[in-house]
């Protein structure tokens, strides 16, 4: 064999090694669209399941699944899916109070390339004949409301977002509402300003994410103050939830190349078996492999059993910081721990990383 052929063969082997060295997870759905067809509103909630297989060669981790509307609720497996194994994403649609056609998107976020996969549900709801009282199931004095929780889902710091609550004046006298203890990043108004007896209207809520000075999942409250009431009543509360994110959709490839990039030392933190009287810690390195400073916006950890600490919230290019995770079994009411920590950064490729933490307590 000539020297030239040996070089060509060597380069081919190196190329093959390179391909197999980059193991990735792949999520392959049997179908990505489900049509419920026509069905009666009387059914209420209807569900379907999207089956998938990990056709990659690395464990598949679904970090989150979001829906385009609060009427749609997705459920997904929290544990890693091994290569070749399968799973399901269950999607439930609440048809109550939503007659007519619907077409909703469900976005699956995972450690795949691309990161997002879009699923779709659609159908037509045949309306029920109902009285007004049932349609406006929540009451505050003479005010009837269709909802007292407003989910905004994803909101971006460079865009305001608006949602509405349908209301009705169940009384005979005109009704003018005011709103108390409204957070600074929310604008709340009434349309029309005064409801005549039996008249329908809307409470309009506008979300200004940049004023919240927060990131990730956030819940807020405000109160509806009725006429002739000196102060808002505790039961007249409206809850608002949102997932605050930065919008990277307008970035060019050159800007992304110059951005920070978070590499996490492990996609799964497994403490194994821990004795109940023990307190165990483990460190996971967070590395910035990008070209500019990595800002840790927020570490979201809603658990008494797990605590986290990070010595710095800014990591320079080429540097690392250790995320310390501590598990306290004495605070757990279960023998199994299956928790997730969400790390929110200014990495435009993966701005939110979900880190599973698992353990068994003796």
N, C-alpha and C positions, 0 to 999 in steps of 0.2 A: 504493500500500500504506500502511495506517495505521501510526502510530507503534507502536501496541500489537502489530500483527502482526510488525513488524520486530523488536521485542524478543523475541517468542515464537520467531521464526526464529533469532535470534542465540543464544538459550539452547539451542535444539535442536542447533545446530551445535557449541556448546561441549560439550554432553553427548556427542555422537558422538565428538568429538576426545578426550574423557576416556576413553571406552571403548577406543579404538584405541591410546591412549598407554600403557595398562597392558598391556604384552605379557606373556603367561604361557605356560609350557610345560604341555602336557596329555599324559598317558600313557593311551592307549586300547588295552586288550587285546582280542584276538580272542575269547579265553575266559579265565576266571579260575579255573576248576576243571578238573582233569584226573583222570580215574578210570582207574587201571591195570587194574582188574578183578581177577580171580583169577590168580595166577601162582605158580610153584614157587619156594621159597626157594633152589633150586639156581641160579637166575639171578643171585643176588647183588645187584648194583647195577642198578637200572633208572632210566632217565632220560626226561624229557619236556621240551619247549620251549614257553614261553608267548610268542607273537608279539605285538608291540605297535607302535603308530604314534604319533609325536608329532603330535597334532592341534592343538597350540597354535601360537602365532606367535613363540615364543622358543625358543632351544636347550634341549633336555631334558638334565638332568644327574642321573643316578642316583647318589646319594651312598653308599648301602649297601643290602644285601639280607640279611635275617636269617631264620633258620628257627626254628621252635618246638622243634626237637629236634636233637641231635647226629647223628642218623641221616640227616638231610636236608641236602644241600649245594647251595646255589645259586651260579650263575655269571652275571655280568651285564656288559654293555659298559662299559668305563671312560671311553670318549671321549664328548663331547657329541653328542647326536642332533639334527640340524637339523630345523626344522619340515617336516613331510611325510615325513620319512625313517622307516624302521622298524628294529626290532631284536628281539632275543630274550633271554629269561632262561631259562637251562637249569637244571633242578632234578633232582638225583640222589638217589634214596632207597636206602639200604643195608638190604636185607631180611635179611641174614645174622643169625641169632640172634633174629629178631623175627617169629615166626609169628603168624598171626591178622590181624584187621582193623587198618587204620591210617588216620588222618585228620590230616594235618599242614598247618599254616599257614606261608606264606612272606610276609614283610612287605617291601615295596619302598618305600624312602625316596628321594624325589626333590624337585627344586625345583618342585613342583606344589602345587595347592591342591585337596584336602587333601594334606599331605605324604606320607601313608602310603596304600599300596594293598595289599590283602590278596589273595594267591593261595592256592590250596588243592590239595593232592594227596591221593588216597585210593585204597584198594584192599584186597585180602585176600591174605596170604601163606600158601601151602600149605606146612606144615612138612616138613622132611626128617627121616628117621630118622638120628640121629647118636650117637656115643659122647660121654661126658662130657669126654674130653681135648680134642676139637675145639671144644667149646662154650666151654671155659675155656682159651683159646689162650695166654695169658701165664702164665708160671710164675715163682715166687720160692721156691726150695726146694720144699717139699711144698705150697705154696699155689698154687692156680690162680685166675686172675682173667680176667674177660671183657673188661676194658679197663684201661689204665694212664694214659689221658688222660680227664679229666672236663671237658667244655665246659659252662659254666653259661650262656653267651650273655648276655642282658641281666640284670643284677642292679641293684637300686635301694637307695639309701642308707637308706631308711626301712623296708626289709623284708628279713628273712633268707630265704635260699633253700637248698634241700637237694637233693642228688643222691646216688646210691648206686652202688656197684660190686658186682656179684655175684661171690662167691668160693666156693671149695671146698677142703676139706682132702683132698689126694690121698694123704696118708699114712695110717698105721694108728694113730699115737699122737695124743693130743689136742694141739691147736695154739692157743696164745694169742699174739696179736699186740700189739705196741706201735708207736707212731708217733713219729718223731723229726724235728726241725727243721720243725715245723708253724708256718706264719705265724700271727701273732696274730689275723688276721681269719678264720681257719678253725678249726672244731671238727671233729675226726676221732674216730670211735668205731667199735667192732666189735659186730655183733649176729649171733649171741650172742657173749659175751665170749670163750668158748672153743669151738673147733670140734672135735667128736669125729672120729675117722677116717671119711672119706667124707662128712662132713656139709657142707651148704651154708650160707652166711651172706652178710652184707653189710658192706661198709665204708661207713659213713654220713659224708658230708661236708656240713657246714653253713657257708654263706658269709655273713659279717657285713660287708657292703660299707662301712658307716660307719666301721669300724675300720681299713680299708685306707688311708684318707687319700689316695686316688688317684682318678683319673677315666679313663674310656675303657678301651681294651684293656689287660689286665694278665694276666701269666702267673706262676704260683707253683709251687713244688715242695715235696714232703715225702717222707720215706722210711719204708718199712715195715721194722720191726725184728723179725726172727724170733727164736724162743727159742734159747738157747745161742750167741747172737752178741753179742760185746762192743760192736760198733758197726754201724750200718747199712751195707749193701753198696751201692756206686754203682749197680748194676743194679736195685736194688729201689726204684726211684723212681716216684712218681706225680705227674703234671703236672695242674694245674688252670688253666683259662683263663676269663675273664669280661670282659664289657663293663660297667663301672661307670657308672651314670647316676643322676641325680636324678629323683624321681617328681613330675611336674607334673600328673598326671591329676586331682587333687582341686581344682585352682585354679578360682576363679570368674571370669567375664568381667571383673569389676571388678578382681580381683587381677592378671589378665593385662594389663589396660590400664595398671596402675601399675608393671608390671615393666620391666626393661631389654629392649632389642631391638637385636640386632646387624645392621648393614648393612655388607656387604663391598663394596669398590670394584670387584671383578671376580670373575666366576664361573669364570674360567679365566686362568691365568698362562702366557702363551706367549712363550718366550724366542727363538723363531725358530731361526736357525742360529748356532751358536757355534763358534769355533775351539778346537781342543783345548788350546791353551796359554793360553786366556783364562779369566778368572774374572769372571762377570757377576752383577750384583745388580739387583733390581727391588723396588719398594715397593708394597704394597697397603694402602690406608686401611681401618681398622676403625672404624666409627662407631657410637655409641650413640644411637639415635633414640627410646629409651624414656624412662620417667619416673623410673628409679632407677639406681643404679650398676651397670655391667656388669662382672662378674667373669670374667676369662679363667681358667677352671679349669686348662686344660692345652692345650698345642699338641703334638700327636702327630706326630712326623716320624721315620720309621725309614729313613733313607737317609744314606749317606756322600757321595753326590753333591750333595745339597741340604741347606743349613743355613738355619735361621730364627732371627730375633731380634725381640723386641718390647720397647720401652723401659719399658712399664708393663703390669701385669696387671689394672688397674682403670681403667675409663673412665667418667667422669661423664656424665650426660645432656647431649646436645648437643655432646659433645666427640669427638675422634678420636685414634687412634694409628696409626702406620705399621708394618705388619708387613714386615720386610725379609727377602727371600728371595734367597739366593745359590746359584748353580750352579757346581760345580767339575768341568768335563769330564774333567780328568786322573784323577779317581777312578772314572770310569765304565768298565765293560767292554763297553759297547754304544754304538752311534752314536745310538740313540734314547732319550730320557728320557720316561717316562710314569709320573709319580709323583703321590701324593695326600698332602696335609697335612690333618690333622683338627684343627679348632678347637673346643674344648669350653668352653661358657660357661653362665651362669645365665639365658640367654634361654629362657623356657618354650616359645616357639613353635618355635624351631630350636636346641635345645641343642647339637647337633653339626653342624658345617658341614664338608663335604668340599671342599677346594680343589685342583683338578687343576693340576699343573705339567708342562708339556711343553717339549721342545727337541730339536733335531737337532745332533749334533756332527760337525764336519768332520774 
